Amino acid sequence: MNRTHPALIAGAAVVYLFLLGPLVVVVGSSFSTTTFLTFPPQGLSLRWYENALANGAFRASFVTSMQVAVGGTFLALLVGIPAAYAMARRRQALPGFLGLFFVLPILIPEIVTGFSLLRLAAVQVGIPVLPALILGHALLVLPYCVRVVGASLATFDFSAEEAAISLGCPPLKTFFTVVLPNIRSGIIAAFVLAFITSLNDVSISVFLTGPGISTLPIQILTYVEQFFDPTVAAVSVLLMVLTVAVMAIVERTLGLTSFTK
């Protein structure tokens, strides 16, 4: 019987410690009874969770983050799904650089993208803060939508679409009744990945937030500048719980597991 080499086990343990260690520290610090961040926690208390939930700035920024994440993700999917379909269906007719074009938001540093959006959308065009945030986050997550949906389309048999059209089904109706249901798992995966990326973004949001409108990650940074109590750790834990809950709800309600097996 083959046995795993001890060095491989030790390497895996180091990787898990590197990935999970910061999460353990944040979770432990959020339950501390002290008025400053410390680990291991000095006692156990839910005081800082109560403080986080009672903070009006955190509640308002959470609502803004949800609006931006949902709006930006849907906008990215509205553009990304047709783009991925066109590149998969008309690969020979479309120019080769088109695929690279949709990857540019990943290749370009987010700070550069955020500053460019600030100059163009907020200063020159005069777009209000919330629509500018949604536009910026849509641009941020668009490559994920295109790539994930494109990977799902790569395994799709387009002969089913051609058969439906040959039987008299209009092309647009065929797209919605034949193509989309067959790439449902890819769309769900793209939504989850884009939503989580948008919800936790800092680099672009810091340029596009304005007076009275701030996303939750930016509000956390603002809070840390003034206070150093475990409230920020409690908010971070709640944000992690929300992220996991979104993934679990999407998988349960839309059947992601059954479609990816």
C-alpha positions in Angstrom: 0.0 0.0 0.0 1.3 3.4 -1.0 1.9 5.8 1.9 2.0 9.6 1.6 5.5 11.0 2.1 5.7 12.9 5.5 7.2 15.9 3.6 4.1 16.1 1.5 1.9 16.0 4.5 3.9 18.7 6.2 3.8 20.9 3.1 0.0 20.5 2.9 -0.3 21.4 6.6 1.8 24.6 6.0 -0.4 25.6 3.1 -3.6 25.1 5.2 -2.1 27.0 8.1 -1.2 29.9 5.7 -4.7 30.0 4.3 -6.8 29.4 7.4 -4.5 31.0 10.0 -5.6 34.6 9.4 -9.3 33.6 9.4 -8.8 31.9 12.8 -7.2 35.0 14.2 -10.0 37.3 12.9 -12.7 35.0 14.3 -11.0 34.6 17.6 -10.4 38.4 18.0 -14.1 39.2 17.3 -15.1 37.4 20.5 -12.6 39.1 22.8 -13.8 41.0 25.8 -11.0 43.5 25.5 -11.4 47.0 23.9 -8.5 46.4 21.5 -7.7 43.7 18.9 -5.9 40.8 20.5 -5.3 37.1 19.9 -5.9 34.7 21.6 -9.1 36.4 22.9 -9.3 37.4 26.5 -12.6 35.9 27.4 -15.7 35.4 25.2 -18.3 38.0 24.4 -20.8 39.0 21.7 -20.4 42.6 22.6 -18.6 43.6 19.4 -21.1 41.8 17.1 -23.9 43.9 18.8 -21.8 47.0 18.3 -21.3 46.2 14.6 -25.0 45.5 14.0 -26.0 48.7 15.9 -23.6 50.9 13.8 -25.7 52.8 11.3 -22.7 53.4 9.0 -22.1 49.7 8.7 -25.7 49.0 7.9 -25.9 51.7 5.3 -22.7 50.6 3.6 -23.8 47.0 3.7 -27.0 47.9 1.7 -24.9 49.9 -0.7 -22.5 46.9 -1.2 -25.4 44.6 -1.9 -26.9 47.0 -4.4 -23.5 47.4 -6.2 -22.7 43.7 -6.1 -26.0 42.6 -7.5 -26.3 45.4 -10.0 -22.7 45.0 -11.2 -23.0 41.3 -11.5 -26.2 41.4 -13.5 -24.8 44.1 -15.8 -21.6 42.0 -16.3 -23.7 38.9 -17.1 -25.9 40.9 -19.6 -22.7 41.7 -21.5 -20.7 38.6 -20.7 -23.1 35.9 -21.7 -23.7 37.2 -25.3 -20.0 37.9 -25.6 -19.0 34.4 -24.5 -21.6 32.9 -26.8 -20.4 35.0 -29.8 -16.8 34.0 -29.3 -17.8 30.3 -28.9 -20.2 30.2 -31.8 -18.4 32.5 -34.3 -14.8 31.8 -33.3 -13.5 31.6 -36.8 -15.3 34.8 -38.0 -14.3 37.0 -35.0 -10.9 38.6 -34.6 -8.5 36.7 -32.3 -7.8 39.7 -30.1 -11.4 39.9 -28.9 -10.8 37.3 -26.3 -7.9 39.3 -24.9 -10.0 42.4 -24.9 -12.4 40.9 -22.3 -9.4 39.9 -20.1 -7.9 43.4 -19.9 -9.7 44.4 -16.7 -7.7 41.6 -15.0 -4.4 42.4 -16.6 -4.6 46.1 -15.8 -4.0 46.9 -12.1 -7.3 47.7 -10.3 -5.9 51.0 -9.0 -5.3 52.2 -12.6 -8.8 51.1 -13.5 -10.3 52.8 -10.5 -8.5 56.1 -11.2 -9.5 56.0 -14.9 -13.1 55.4 -14.0 -12.9 58.3 -11.5 -11.6 60.6 -14.2 -14.0 59.5 -16.9 -17.2 58.5 -15.2 -17.3 60.7 -12.2 -15.4 63.8 -13.3 -15.9 64.2 -17.0 -19.2 62.5 -17.6 -20.7 63.3 -14.2 -22.3 60.0 -13.4 -23.7 59.8 -9.9 -21.8 57.8 -7.3 -24.0 54.7 -7.1 -24.3 54.2 -10.9 -20.6 54.8 -11.2 -19.9 52.1 -8.6 -22.1 49.6 -10.4 -20.4 50.4 -13.7 -17.0 50.0 -12.2 -17.8 46.7 -10.5 -19.4 45.4 -13.7 -16.2 46.2 -15.5 -14.2 44.4 -12.7 -16.2 41.2 -12.8 -16.8 41.1 -16.6 -13.7 38.9 -17.3 -14.9 36.3 -14.8 -18.3 36.1 -16.4 -16.9 35.8 -19.9 -14.4 33.2 -19.0 -16.6 31.0 -16.8 -19.6 31.1 -19.2 -17.2 30.5 -22.1 -15.8 27.4 -20.5 -19.3 26.1 -20.1 -20.1 26.9 -23.8 -16.9 25.0 -24.8 -18.5 21.7 -23.8 -22.0 22.6 -25.3 -23.0 20.7 -28.4 -24.2 23.4 -30.8 -25.9 20.8 -33.0 -28.8 20.9 -30.6 -29.2 24.6 -31.3 -28.9 24.0 -35.1 -31.6 21.2 -34.8 -34.0 23.5 -33.0 -33.5 26.2 -35.7 -33.9 23.7 -38.5 -37.3 22.7 -37.0 -38.6 26.3 -37.2 -37.6 27.7 -33.8 -36.5 31.3 -34.1 -32.8 31.9 -33.2 -33.5 34.2 -30.3 -36.0 31.7 -28.8 -33.5 28.9 -29.4 -30.9 30.8 -27.4 -33.2 31.2 -24.4 -34.8 27.7 -24.5 -31.9 25.5 -25.7 -28.6 27.2 -25.1 -29.1 29.0 -21.7 -30.6 25.9 -19.9 -27.7 23.8 -21.0 -25.1 26.3 -19.7 -27.0 27.0 -16.5 -24.2 25.7 -14.2 -21.7 28.0 -15.9 -24.0 31.0 -15.4 -24.5 30.2 -11.8 -20.8 29.8 -11.2 -20.1 33.1 -12.9 -22.7 34.8 -10.8 -21.3 33.5 -7.5 -17.7 34.3 -8.5 -18.6 37.8 -9.7 -20.8 38.6 -6.8 -18.2 37.6 -4.2 -15.5 39.5 -6.0 -17.6 42.6 -6.2 -18.8 42.4 -2.6 -15.2 42.3 -1.3 -13.6 44.8 -3.7 -11.6 47.7 -2.3 -9.3 49.0 -5.1 -12.0 50.3 -7.4 -14.6 51.2 -4.7 -12.1 53.5 -2.9 -12.0 55.8 -6.0 -15.7 55.8 -6.8 -17.3 56.2 -3.3 -18.6 59.7 -2.4 -20.2 61.6 0.4 -22.9 59.5 2.1 -22.3 56.5 -0.2 -19.7 53.9 0.8 -19.3 50.1 0.4 -18.8 47.9 3.4 -15.1 47.2 2.8 -14.4 50.9 2.5 -16.4 51.6 5.6 -14.3 49.0 7.5 -11.1 50.8 6.4 -12.5 54.1 7.5 -13.4 52.6 10.9 -9.9 51.2 11.4 -8.5 54.7 10.9 -10.3 55.9 14.0 -10.8 52.9 16.2 -8.9 49.7 17.0 -11.5 47.7 18.8 -12.7 44.2 17.8 -15.8 45.6 16.0 -14.0 45.5 12.7 -13.2 41.8 13.3 -16.8 41.1 14.0 -17.9 42.9 10.8 -15.3 40.9 8.9 -16.7 37.6 10.3 -20.2 38.6 9.3 -19.0 39.4 5.8 -17.4 35.9 5.6 -20.6 34.3 6.9 -22.6 36.2 4.2 -20.2 35.0 1.5 -20.5 31.4 2.5 -24.3 31.8 2.9 -24.6 33.2 -0.7 -22.7 30.2 -2.1 -24.7 27.7 -0.1 -28.1 29.3 -1.0 -27.2 29.5 -4.7 -26.1 25.8 -4.7 -29.2 24.6 -2.8 -31.8 26.6 -4.7 -30.4 26.4 -8.2 -28.9 23.0 -8.1 -25.3 23.9 -9.0 -23.9 20.5 -7.7 -26.3 18.5 -9.9 -25.3 20.4 -13.0 -21.6 20.2 -12.5 -21.4 16.5 -11.9 
